[in-house]
Amino acid sequence: ILAMDINRENYELGLPVIQKAGVAHKIDFREGPALPLLDQLIED
């Protein structure tokens, strides 16, 4: 799962729930504006 946000605080807020569910290892969090991050994914 790819999660993107301009602010890591929102991810950190939900992280305990994600960890409790045992799926933290499945999440790739990327901080920053979505469009440049998506462009980078396309290039890779």
Buried (B, 14 or more C-beta within 10 A) or exposed (E): EEEBBEEEEEBEEEBEEBEEEEEEEEBEBBEEEEEEBEEEEEEE
